[in-house]
Amino acid sequence: MWAMVLNTIGEPLRRTELPDPIPGPGEIRARVLACGVCRTDLHVVDGELPDPRTPIIPGHEIVGRIDAIGAGVEGLKVGDRVGVPWLGHTCGVCPYCASQRENLCDTPQFTGYTRNGGFATAVVADARFAFPLGETGEDVALAPLLCAGLIGWRSLVLAGAGERLGVYGFGAAGHIVAQVARWQGREVYAFTSPGDGKTQAFARSLGAVWAGGSDEAPPELLDAAIIYAPVGRLVPLALKAVRKGGRVVCAGIHMSDIPSFPYADLWEERQILSVANLTRQDGVDFLTLAPKIGLVTHTTPYALADANQALADLRAGRFEGAAVLVP
């Protein structure tokens, strides 16, 4: 198989030919049809996440078709199209796994970070964490749902049922969760980099009732805000934008330091929450709901060999929506 491999943190990925991986007990191998490029991949490549494993094949928004199955796998067969997400394995026995909080597992494995991911022509995955996708929908369009969509869904649930929702950072996750929120009947207020009129227009085209810079105050106080941009200084700004009792959900796996702010901005029972990974139930719930919503993912496809360019374009914000690698 061919893969784009991270050998050294901070250096470009290297196109490498490798032997086809063999699935072990409880695992499947899938031929990769498409793999989204997520901001978390940037955090891995740039060394912003702790204890990186190298060499590693990044990528955790994988759409693939099973071509080999290890011993003991049930419910999946060769030829099935599946999605492989960020959470790639849990122990099943720690207190968190035992209390339906496997996203907080003490000894997890993560696709594209601690186990090889989808920037390749093939991937091996724990069969328990491979979601059946069926045959409806294009591979490239489905790929962003495997992280941007799933984390967007979990963050939306944590945000609560309030009507007015702020979305800070209108990229891959933001443009998906905005569509879900609008389908639920909520008002979406989109916050972008100051002066980014193009992305603000994109947000309005997806139903946002207001779009402006992250340095602006919304026209009304929000019930909740979700921060997808990995920028800690947005937390105090979002706190100022939510009403009494409102929630600010930090949805990234990495964020720059949060600056100090007056206690008065948090007082009156405002809350700050973080999202960590996902559970398999999140995947089942969201992927069942997505076709009913009629989600439209805005994607920019890249050849697998152009993974470094896709990462650079993501870092620089050169496209709307999500980048997707196509082997």
C-alpha positions as CSV (number, residue, x, y, z in Angstrom):
1,M,0.0,0.0,0.0
2,W,1.0,3.7,-0.3
3,A,0.8,6.1,2.7
4,M,1.7,9.6,3.7
5,V,3.9,9.0,6.8
6,L,4.9,11.4,9.5
7,N,8.4,10.3,10.5
8,T,9.4,13.3,12.5
9,I,7.3,15.9,14.2
10,G,7.2,19.2,12.4
11,E,8.5,17.8,9.1
12,P,6.5,17.1,5.9
13,L,4.8,13.8,5.5
14,R,6.7,11.4,3.2
15,R,5.0,9.3,0.5
16,T,6.0,5.7,1.4
17,E,5.3,2.3,0.1
18,L,4.5,-0.2,2.9
19,P,3.3,-3.8,3.1
20,D,-0.4,-4.2,3.3
21,P,-1.4,-4.4,7.0
22,I,-2.9,-7.6,8.2
23,P,-6.0,-7.4,10.5
24,G,-5.6,-9.2,13.8
25,P,-8.4,-10.7,15.9
26,G,-11.3,-8.2,16.2
27,E,-10.0,-6.0,13.4
28,I,-10.9,-5.2,9.8
29,R,-8.9,-3.9,6.9
30,A,-10.5,-1.4,4.6
31,R,-9.3,0.1,1.3
32,V,-9.5,3.8,1.8
33,L,-12.0,5.6,-0.5
34,A,-11.6,9.0,1.1
35,C,-10.1,10.6,4.2
36,G,-10.9,14.0,5.6
37,V,-8.2,16.4,6.7
38,C,-8.9,17.6,10.2
39,R,-7.4,20.4,12.3
40,T,-6.5,17.6,14.8
41,D,-4.2,16.2,12.0
42,L,-2.4,19.6,12.1
43,H,-2.0,19.3,15.9
44,V,-0.5,15.9,15.4
45,V,1.9,16.9,12.6
46,D,2.9,20.2,14.4
47,G,3.6,18.4,17.7
48,E,0.9,20.2,19.7
49,L,-0.5,16.9,21.2
50,P,1.5,15.1,23.9
51,D,3.3,11.8,23.5
52,P,3.1,11.4,19.7
53,R,3.9,8.1,18.2
54,T,6.2,8.2,15.2
55,P,6.3,7.1,12.5
56,I,2.6,7.4,12.2
57,I,0.1,7.7,9.3
58,P,-2.3,10.5,10.2
59,G,-6.0,10.7,9.2
60,H,-9.1,9.8,11.2
61,E,-12.1,10.8,9.0
62,I,-12.0,7.6,7.0
63,V,-14.4,6.2,4.5
64,G,-13.3,2.7,3.3
65,R,-14.5,-0.6,2.0
66,I,-13.7,-3.8,3.9
67,D,-11.4,-6.2,2.1
68,A,-10.2,-8.4,4.9
69,I,-11.5,-9.4,8.3
70,G,-9.7,-10.8,11.4
71,A,-10.9,-13.6,13.6
72,G,-14.0,-13.0,15.8
73,V,-15.5,-10.0,13.9
74,E,-19.3,-10.0,13.9
75,G,-21.7,-7.8,12.1
76,L,-19.4,-6.7,9.3
77,K,-18.4,-8.5,6.1
78,V,-16.0,-8.0,3.1
79,G,-17.4,-5.5,0.8
80,D,-19.1,-3.3,3.4
81,R,-18.5,0.4,3.3
82,V,-17.5,1.7,6.8
83,G,-16.4,4.9,8.5
84,V,-13.5,4.9,10.9
85,P,-13.3,7.8,13.4
86,W,-10.8,9.4,15.8
87,L,-11.5,7.1,18.7
88,G,-10.0,3.8,17.5
89,H,-10.0,1.6,20.6
90,T,-11.0,1.5,24.2
91,C,-10.2,-0.9,27.0
92,G,-13.8,-1.7,27.9
93,V,-13.0,-2.2,31.6
94,C,-11.9,1.1,33.2
95,P,-14.5,3.0,35.3
96,Y,-15.2,5.3,32.4
97,C,-15.9,2.5,29.9
98,A,-18.0,0.7,32.5
99,S,-20.2,3.8,32.9
100,Q,-20.9,4.5,29.2
101,R,-18.2,7.2,29.1
102,E,-15.7,5.4,26.8
103,N,-14.7,8.8,25.3
104,L,-12.8,9.2,28.6
105,C,-11.2,5.8,28.6
106,D,-8.0,5.5,30.6
107,T,-6.1,3.6,27.9
108,P,-7.6,4.7,24.6
109,Q,-6.1,4.5,21.1
110,F,-6.7,7.2,18.5
111,T,-6.8,6.8,14.8
112,G,-4.0,8.7,13.1
113,Y,-2.3,9.5,16.4
114,T,-1.5,6.4,18.3
115,R,-2.6,3.9,15.6
116,N,-2.2,4.3,11.9
117,G,-4.8,6.3,10.1
118,G,-6.3,7.0,6.7
119,F,-3.7,9.1,4.8
120,A,-3.1,5.8,2.9
121,T,-4.6,3.4,0.5
122,A,-5.5,0.9,3.3
123,V,-6.1,1.0,7.0
124,V,-6.6,-1.6,9.8
125,A,-9.3,-0.7,12.4
126,D,-10.8,-2.2,15.5
127,A,-14.1,-3.6,14.1
128,R,-16.0,-2.3,17.1
129,F,-15.1,1.3,16.1
130,A,-16.0,0.9,12.4
131,F,-19.4,2.4,11.6
132,P,-21.5,0.8,8.8
133,L,-22.2,3.6,6.2
134,G,-24.4,1.8,3.7
135,E,-24.3,2.9,0.1
136,T,-26.1,6.2,0.2
137,G,-23.9,9.3,-0.2
138,E,-20.6,10.0,-1.9
139,D,-17.4,9.0,-0.2
140,V,-15.9,12.4,-0.3
141,A,-19.0,14.0,1.1
142,L,-19.3,11.5,4.0
143,A,-15.6,11.7,5.2
144,P,-16.0,15.0,7.2
145,L,-18.9,13.5,9.1
146,L,-16.5,11.0,10.8
147,C,-14.9,13.8,13.0
148,A,-16.1,17.3,12.2
149,G,-19.7,15.9,12.2
150,L,-19.3,13.6,15.2
151,I,-17.5,16.1,17.4
152,G,-19.9,18.8,16.1
153,W,-22.8,16.6,17.2
154,R,-21.4,15.9,20.7
155,S,-20.6,19.6,21.2
156,L,-24.1,20.6,20.2
157,V,-25.6,18.1,22.6
158,L,-23.4,19.5,25.4
159,A,-24.4,23.0,24.5
160,G,-28.0,22.2,25.6
161,A,-31.3,23.0,24.0
162,G,-31.1,26.8,23.9
163,E,-32.5,28.6,20.8
164,R,-29.6,31.1,20.1
165,L,-26.3,29.3,19.4
166,G,-23.0,31.0,18.7
167,V,-20.4,29.1,16.6
168,Y,-16.8,30.4,16.9
169,G,-14.8,29.1,13.9
170,F,-16.8,28.3,10.8
171,G,-14.8,25.6,9.2
172,A,-15.4,21.8,8.8
173,A,-17.2,21.3,12.1
174,G,-18.9,24.7,12.2
175,H,-20.5,24.4,8.8
176,I,-21.9,21.0,9.6
177,V,-23.2,21.8,13.1
178,A,-24.8,25.0,11.8
179,Q,-26.9,22.9,9.4
180,V,-27.9,20.5,12.3
181,A,-28.8,23.4,14.5
182,R,-30.9,25.1,11.8
183,W,-32.7,21.8,11.2
184,Q,-33.5,21.7,15.0
185,G,-35.0,25.2,14.7
186,R,-32.2,27.1,16.4
187,E,-30.8,30.5,15.4
188,V,-27.1,30.3,14.5
189,Y,-24.7,33.2,15.1
190,A,-21.4,32.7,13.3
191,F,-18.1,34.2,14.5
192,T,-15.1,34.2,12.1
193,S,-11.7,35.9,12.0
194,P,-12.2,39.6,12.0
195,G,-12.7,40.9,8.5
196,D,-13.3,37.5,7.0
197,G,-16.2,38.6,4.9
198,K,-16.0,35.5,2.6
199,T,-16.5,33.0,5.5
200,Q,-19.2,35.2,7.0
201,A,-21.1,35.1,3.7
202,F,-20.6,31.3,3.6
203,A,-22.2,31.1,7.1
204,R,-25.2,33.2,6.1
205,S,-25.7,31.0,3.0
206,L,-26.1,28.1,5.4
207,G,-28.8,29.9,7.4
208,A,-26.9,31.9,10.0
209,V,-29.0,34.8,11.2
210,W,-25.9,36.8,11.9
211,A,-22.2,36.5,11.0
212,G,-19.4,38.7,12.2
213,G,-15.9,38.8,13.5
214,S,-14.9,37.1,16.7
215,D,-14.1,40.5,18.2
216,E,-17.8,41.6,17.7
217,A,-20.7,41.2,20.1
218,P,-23.7,39.4,18.7
219,P,-26.9,41.5,18.4
220,E,-28.6,39.4,21.1
221,L,-27.2,37.4,24.1
222,L,-26.7,33.8,23.2
223,D,-28.0,30.7,25.1
224,A,-24.8,28.8,24.3
225,A,-21.6,29.1,22.2
226,I,-19.4,26.4,20.8
227,I,-15.7,27.2,20.1
228,Y,-14.1,25.2,17.2
229,A,-11.2,27.5,16.6
230,P,-8.2,26.4,18.8
231,V,-7.8,29.9,20.2
232,G,-8.0,30.3,24.0
233,R,-8.7,34.1,23.9
234,L,-12.1,33.3,22.4
235,V,-13.3,31.8,25.7
236,P,-13.6,35.2,27.6
237,L,-15.2,36.7,24.5
238,A,-17.8,33.9,24.3
239,L,-18.5,34.2,28.0
240,K,-19.4,37.8,27.5
241,A,-21.7,36.8,24.6
242,V,-23.8,34.3,26.5
243,R,-26.7,35.1,28.8
244,K,-27.0,34.2,32.5
245,G,-26.9,30.4,32.8
246,G,-25.4,30.1,29.4
247,R,-22.8,27.6,28.3
248,V,-19.5,27.9,26.4
249,V,-18.4,24.6,24.9
250,C,-14.7,24.2,23.9
251,A,-14.8,21.6,21.2
252,G,-11.2,21.1,20.2
253,I,-8.6,18.6,21.4
254,H,-6.1,21.4,21.6
255,M,-6.4,25.1,22.4
256,S,-3.9,27.9,23.1
257,D,-3.9,29.1,26.7
258,I,-7.0,30.9,27.9
259,P,-6.2,34.3,29.3
260,S,-7.4,35.5,32.7
261,F,-10.7,37.2,32.9
262,P,-12.9,38.7,35.6
263,Y,-15.0,36.3,37.7
264,A,-18.0,38.5,36.9
265,D,-17.9,37.2,33.3
266,L,-18.4,33.6,34.6
267,W,-20.7,34.4,37.5
268,E,-24.5,34.0,37.2
269,E,-24.1,30.3,36.6
270,R,-22.4,30.5,33.2
271,Q,-20.5,27.3,32.4
272,I,-17.4,26.4,30.5
273,L,-17.3,22.8,29.2
274,S,-14.9,20.8,27.1
275,V,-15.6,18.0,24.6
276,A,-13.3,14.9,24.7
277,N,-13.4,12.5,21.8
278,L,-16.7,10.7,21.1
279,T,-18.5,7.5,22.1
280,R,-19.8,4.9,19.7
281,Q,-23.3,5.9,20.6
282,D,-22.5,9.4,19.4
283,G,-21.6,7.8,16.1
284,V,-24.8,5.8,15.9
285,D,-27.0,8.7,16.8
286,F,-25.4,11.2,14.4
287,L,-24.9,8.9,11.4
288,T,-28.6,7.8,11.8
289,L,-29.8,11.4,11.9
290,A,-27.5,12.9,9.2
291,P,-29.5,11.6,6.1
292,K,-32.7,12.9,7.6
293,I,-31.2,16.4,7.9
294,G,-30.0,16.4,4.4
295,L,-26.5,17.6,5.4
296,V,-24.4,19.1,2.6
297,T,-20.7,19.0,3.3
298,H,-18.6,21.5,1.4
299,T,-15.4,19.8,0.4
300,T,-12.1,20.4,-1.4
301,P,-10.6,17.1,-2.7
302,Y,-6.9,16.5,-2.9
303,A,-4.9,13.5,-4.2
304,L,-3.3,11.4,-1.4
305,A,0.2,12.5,-2.6
306,D,-0.9,16.2,-2.0
307,A,-1.6,15.7,1.7
308,N,1.1,18.2,2.7
309,Q,-0.6,20.8,0.5
310,A,-4.0,20.0,2.0
311,L,-2.5,20.5,5.5
312,A,-0.9,23.8,4.5
313,D,-4.1,25.1,3.0
314,L,-6.0,24.1,6.1
315,R,-3.5,25.9,8.3
316,A,-3.8,29.0,6.1
317,G,-7.6,28.9,5.8
318,R,-7.6,28.7,2.0
319,F,-10.8,26.8,1.6
320,E,-14.3,26.7,3.0
321,G,-15.6,23.5,4.7
322,A,-13.3,20.5,4.7
323,A,-10.4,19.1,2.7
324,V,-10.6,15.4,1.8
325,L,-7.8,13.2,0.5
326,V,-8.8,10.7,-2.3
327,P,-6.3,7.8,-2.8
